[in-house]
């Protein structure tokens, strides 16, 4: 699967019924073929920066909710493999996290502390621009759902019903506009690191 492929909703659902491994492998293929990524993740840590323990805890919740085959080990391997492309071959990533993503308890305190420490180190990764939207930051648009834009040609929106793939240019423009309005509310650099450190201290 490459970045120009546009599977319908039922294709993702079919993959999901096989377990987390096939879905995560498809996303890994998509990431590999993407040069320019833009994403907004209000409630949980972006998949490409998840630690193995955080990813495992997250995928176990997915397996339990959807009653899937337990292939979490394969899902974790594919999800965490996405990180290898950050900073590689001129790829660029601009990611916005909501402060809630630092606070949502996935896997317990130990898992969260390790994840936040990993996130702190990731702020220095080449090719990655990481912003965090503080909980009390004024917003210029309602928060909405998280989304990912791949090469400005494809959007993925994930929720309880699975992932929705969007390629229609008019609909993609909605996500571009939303990101442009969310970005001014985010903090970057040292301010973002300070926010992560403050969360670690109380986790």
C-alpha positions in Angstrom: 0.0 0.0 0.0 1.4 3.4 -0.9 0.4 7.0 -0.2 -1.8 7.1 -3.3 -3.9 4.1 -2.3 -7.3 5.0 -0.9 -8.9 2.0 0.8 -12.6 2.4 1.6 -13.7 2.2 5.2 -14.7 -1.4 4.9 -11.1 -2.3 3.8 -9.8 -0.9 7.1 -12.5 -2.8 9.0 -11.6 -6.0 7.1 -8.0 -5.6 8.1 -8.9 -4.8 11.7 -10.9 -8.1 12.0 -7.6 -9.9 11.2 -6.0 -8.2 14.2 -3.9 -5.2 14.9 -0.9 -6.4 12.9 -2.3 -6.0 9.4 -3.7 -2.5 10.1 -0.4 -1.3 11.7 1.6 -2.8 8.8 -0.6 -0.8 6.4 0.0 2.4 8.3 3.7 1.6 8.4 3.7 1.3 4.6 1.8 4.6 4.3 4.3 6.3 6.5 7.3 4.9 4.6 5.9 6.4 1.4 5.0 9.8 2.9 7.4 12.8 2.6 5.3 15.5 4.4 3.1 14.6 7.4 0.8 16.9 9.3 -1.2 15.6 12.3 -3.3 16.7 15.2 -3.7 14.3 18.2 -5.7 15.8 21.0 -6.0 12.9 23.5 -3.2 10.4 23.0 0.4 10.4 22.0 1.0 10.3 18.3 1.6 6.7 17.1 5.0 7.4 15.6 6.3 8.5 19.0 4.8 5.8 21.1 7.0 3.6 23.2 6.6 -0.2 22.9 4.9 -0.4 26.3 2.5 2.5 25.6 1.7 1.0 22.2 1.0 -2.4 23.7 -1.3 -0.9 26.3 -3.1 1.1 23.6 -3.5 -1.8 21.2 -4.7 -4.1 24.0 -7.6 -1.7 24.5 -8.4 -1.9 20.8 -8.3 -5.7 20.9 -10.5 -5.8 23.9 -13.1 -3.4 22.6 -13.3 -4.8 19.0 -12.8 -8.5 20.2 -10.0 -9.0 17.8 -7.4 -11.8 17.5 -4.7 -11.1 20.0 -1.7 -10.3 17.7 -0.7 -7.3 19.8 3.0 -8.1 19.5 2.9 -7.8 15.7 0.9 -4.6 16.0 3.4 -3.1 18.4 6.3 -4.0 16.1 4.7 -2.3 13.1 3.6 0.8 15.0 6.9 1.5 16.7 8.8 0.9 13.4 7.2 4.1 12.0 9.7 6.2 14.1 12.6 5.1 11.9 11.4 7.5 9.2 11.5 10.6 11.3 14.3 12.8 10.0 15.1 10.3 7.2 15.7 11.4 3.6 14.3 14.9 4.1 10.9 13.9 5.5 9.1 16.5 7.5 6.6 16.1 10.3 4.6 18.8 12.0 2.6 17.3 14.9 0.2 19.0 17.3 -0.7 17.2 20.6 -3.3 18.4 23.0 -2.1 18.7 26.6 -4.6 15.9 27.3 -2.4 13.5 25.3 0.2 13.9 28.1 -2.4 13.2 30.8 -4.5 10.4 29.3 -3.5 7.3 31.4 -2.5 4.6 29.0 -1.0 1.6 30.8 -0.5 3.2 34.2 2.0 5.6 35.8 5.2 3.7 34.9 4.3 3.4 31.3 3.2 7.0 31.1 6.4 8.3 32.8 8.5 6.4 30.3 6.4 7.6 27.4 6.6 11.2 28.5 10.4 11.0 28.9 10.6 9.5 25.4 8.4 12.4 24.1 10.7 14.9 25.8 13.7 13.5 23.9 11.8 13.5 20.7 11.4 17.3 20.7 15.0 17.4 19.4 14.5 15.0 16.5 15.5 16.4 13.1 12.6 16.8 10.7 10.0 16.9 13.5 8.2 20.0 14.6 6.2 19.1 17.8 3.7 21.5 19.3 1.6 21.1 22.3 -1.7 22.9 22.8 -2.1 23.7 26.5 -5.4 22.9 28.0 -6.1 26.5 28.8 -4.8 27.9 25.5 -7.4 30.1 23.6 -8.6 28.2 20.6 -9.5 29.6 17.2 -11.5 26.5 16.2 -13.4 23.9 18.3 -11.1 20.9 19.1 -12.7 18.2 16.9 -11.3 14.8 16.2 -7.6 13.9 15.7 -6.4 13.5 12.1 -3.4 12.8 10.0 -2.5 14.3 6.6 -0.1 12.4 4.3 1.6 14.5 1.6 -1.5 16.8 1.6 -3.2 14.2 -0.5 -4.8 11.8 2.0 -6.3 12.2 5.5 -6.8 9.5 8.0 -9.3 10.0 10.9 -9.5 7.3 13.5 -12.3 6.6 16.0 -14.3 3.9 17.6 -15.6 2.8 14.2 -12.1 2.4 12.8 -10.2 4.6 10.4 -11.7 6.7 7.7 -9.7 7.5 4.6 -10.3 10.8 2.9 -8.9 11.8 -0.5 -11.5 14.3 -1.8 -9.7 17.6 -2.3 -12.6 19.7 -0.9 -12.7 17.6 2.2 -8.9 17.7 2.6 -9.1 21.4 2.6 -11.2 21.3 5.8 -8.3 19.5 7.6 -5.7 21.9 6.2 -7.8 24.8 7.4 -8.4 23.2 10.8 -4.6 22.6 11.3 -3.9 26.3 10.4 -6.3 27.4 13.1 -5.1 25.0 15.7 -1.4 25.8 15.3 -1.4 29.3 16.8 -2.6 27.8 20.1 0.4 25.5 20.4 3.6 26.0 22.2 6.9 24.8 20.8 10.6 24.3 21.8 11.4 25.0 25.4 7.8 25.9 26.3 6.7 22.5 25.1 9.5 20.7 26.9 8.6 22.6 30.1 5.0 21.4 29.8 6.1 17.8 29.3 8.5 18.0 32.3 5.8 19.4 34.5 3.5 16.5 33.6 6.3 14.0 34.3 6.7 15.5 37.8 3.1 14.7 38.7 2.7 11.4 36.9 
